[in-house]
Amino acid sequence: MFLEHFGFTRRPFTREMPTEALLAMPPFEELAVRLQYMVTSRAFGLVTGEVGSGKTTALRALYDQLDKVRHRFIYIADSSLNPRAFYRDVLDQLDLPVPYHSREMKRQFEQAILTAYQQEGKQTVIVLDEAHLLSAKMLQEVRFILNFHLDAAAPLTFILVGQAELRGMLRLKSFEAIVQRVQMRYHLAGLDQEGVAAYIEHHLRYAGATRPIFAEQAVQAIATLTRGLPRMINNLAAACLLDACSRGQALVDEATVQRAAAELQETTGLAAVGSPW
């Protein structure tokens, strides 16, 4: 009923959109360029952004673009991560046996990274997501991980990804040695109003829409309510379509957006959408 009502051939505003179909927006293009630079230069990078800004989507796009013959991609998102769990997770993802003792895990980790780089021509790319939740002990371990190198050329790319408070954490003097090693950093901000309009239109076209569905005032309201954050746009825009469909409306207007936003606020606390009330 939902798809038929709007003439869609597939559902819009979902996370299932393949990375090659994503809209090339300036903030994401700039982040993509910097991520590629981190990989090609085997750098230590820092990526921050608000919840729902598209950080994970950008990482997914990076993974899809990597040459799997030349790169090994390790992704870890664990707020309770400690050094022992880090080495265990990396070895698991590399399909290597995991020793019992932490010291042996670390030795095995370093050997695996160097062997892949020296003998197989493979560069390891390690991403620690949700890094703003990591303990001080784990962040300090990152410094030790970055200390080992090969003829002044690092054998791996290491990327910390987290919310904006990660930058504040790293300003503490105890983490100065880590900050000094950051070679590339980027903060992913929300889209402006023009970007939100283009984002919504792109998703509608991808879903098969052949006519305008969101009124201009509705798009403006969505841009304000979501602060231009893609995940929030997805949530609110999808809720708007459901509301309009239930009322037999062919067009999403500003009143539809306000109703949908109020419903999200009531059912989810509107954690994903900033409320103007």
N, C-alpha and C positions, 0 to 999 in steps of 0.2 A: 504493500500500500504506500509506504513512504517513498520508495523509488519511483513507483508509477505516478504518484501525485505530482512530482517535480520533473518527471521525464528522465530520471537518472538511469544510467546503465550499471553503475556501481556506487557504493556508499562514499560520500565525500567526508572530509575532515577526520580521517582515521590515520593511525600510525602505520598502516600496512602499505602506504604508498612507496613504491620502490625508489631508491635513492636517485636513479637516473631520471625519474619523473619530477623530482623536487624543483620548485621554482628557484631560479638563481637570483637571490636578493643580495644587495651589497654587503650587509653584515656577514651573511653566511659565506659569500664568495671570499671575503677578506679572511675569515677564519679558515676556510678551506686552503687558501694559499699559505697561510702561516703553518697549518698542520703539515702540509706537504713539505714546507721548508724544514720543519722539525725533523721529519723523516730523512730527507736527503742530506741534511747536515748532521744527523745523529745528535740532535740537541736535547737538552733538558728544557721542557716547555711547561707553561702554566696557562690554563684556560679557565676563566671564571664567567659566571652569568647567573641571572636569577633562575629560580625553578621554572621550568617550562620554556626557557629561552631558545632551546634547540641544540644544546651542547651534545647530548647523546646522539641526536640525529646527525650532527656533523661528524661525530666519531664513526657512526655507522657508514656514512658516505666515504670516510677515509679508508675504512676497512675494505669496502667494495672496490675502491680504486687501487689498492695495493697489489703489486705483483706478488702472488703467493709463492712463486718460485724463489724470489729474492727476499721475502719478508715473512717473519712469523709474528703474529699479532696476539698479544696477551692482554685481556681486559679483566679487571677486577673492580668490583663495586661492593665493598664490605665496610660498613661503618665501624665494626668492632675488630677490624684487621690489626693483627700484631705481626712482628717480624717473622715468627715461626709460621704463622698462617700464610703470610705473603710468599715465603719460599716454597711452602707446600703447594699453594695454588698454582704458582708458576710452573713448578715441576710437573704437576698434574696436567696442566694445559699443554705442556711439551711432551706428554706421554712418556715421562721418565720415572723410574722408581724413586720413591721418596724415603730417604733415610730417616731413622728414628731421631737421631740427635740433631739439634738446631745447627751446630757448627758444621756438621757434615752436609746438612741441607744447603747452607750457604756456599760451601765449597763446590757442591754439585751444581748449584745455580750458576756460579761464576764460570765453571768449566764448560757448562752447556752453552752459555752465551758466547764464550771465546771460541769454542770448537765450531759452532755454527758460523761464526764470522770468519775465522781463519781458514777452515778446511772446506766448508760448504758454501761459502759466499752468501750466507743468509744473515740479514740484519734483524734483530729482535726489536719489536716496538711494544713497549709496556705502557698501558694506560691505567692509572689509579683514579677511578671515578669516586664521587662523593668524598673527595679529599678533605673538605672542610670539617668532616666528622672524625677524621683520623686523630689518634692520640699523639701526644708529643713524642712518645717513644717510637711510634711508627714513622713519624716525620723525620726524626733523627736518623732512623735506619735508612731512609731515602738518601741522606747525605753519604752514608757509608757505601751504599750501592753505587752512587755516582763517582765514588773515589777510584774505583778500579777502571783501568783504561788499557788501551793497546797502542803503544808507540804514539802517544799523545792524541790518538784518534779513538773516540768512544765507540765501542762495538754495538751500542744499542741506542734507541730513542726512548726517553722516559718522559711521560706527560702526566702532570697532575691536573685533575679536573674537579671543579667544585663551585659552590655558590660564592657570592661576592665576599663573604666574611673570611674566606681562605686567605685573601690578600692581607686582611687585617691581622690574622693569626701569624702570618709569615713576617710581619713587621716587628714582632717581638725579637729582642736582642738574642734570645736563645736560638733563633732560627736564622740568624744573619748568614751563617755559613751556607745554608741552603739557598737563600735569596741570591747570594753572590754567584751561584752556579746557574741561575735561570738565564737562558740565552734567548728565549722568545716568550712573550706573554700577550694575551688578548682577552679582553672582556667583551662578551657578547651581550649587546643591549637589545631591547625590544624594537619592533618595527615602528616607523612613524605612520601617520594616518594614510599616506599614499601607499606605503608598503603593505599595510593591513588590507587596503582595498585590492591591491594586486594579488595578495595571498589568497583572499577569499575567492576572487574571480578565477584564479588558477585551479583551486580545488574544485570549484563548480564545473569548470570546463573538463577537468580530468574525470569527473563523475558523469560527464555526458550532457551537461546542461546546454541548451541551445537558446536560452533567453535569459534576461536579467531576473534574478530571484531575490536579491537583497537591495532594498532601497538605499539611496545615498545616505539618508539620515540614520538608517540602521547600521550601516558600515561605520559611520562616525561614532555612534554609541558603542559599538563593539570595540573600536580602537581605544576609546576612553576607558571602558570597563576593564579591558584586558591588559592595558598598558603595552599593547603590541607584542605580547608574548605568545608564540605560536601554539603551545599546548592549551593555553587559556582560550585562544581564538577558536581552536578546534572544539573545545568543550561547549563554549557558548553558542557558536554557530550551529553545531549539531542540535543543541537544545532548541534553538530558534526554529530550525526546520521541523522538528517534531511538533512544536507548538503550532506553527502555521499549518501543518498538515492536519492536525487534530481539529482545527477550526475551519478547514476547507479554504484557507487563504492561498492564493497563487504567489503572493509577494510577502517577503519578510519586511515589516515596517518597524519603526522605532518602538512602538507599543509592544510588538512581539519580543523585541530584545529585552525590554524592561521586565516583561512577564517571565521570560526564560531566565534572566539574571536573578529575579526574586526566587524562582523555583530552585535554582542551583544553590542560592544562599540558604534556603530552608532545608534542603536535603543533604547538602554537603558542607554547610558552613561557608560556602563560597570561597573555599581555600584556594581554588584555582582561578577565581575571578575577583578582581578588586572592585568593591561596591562603592558607588558614589554617595550612598546614604549614611 
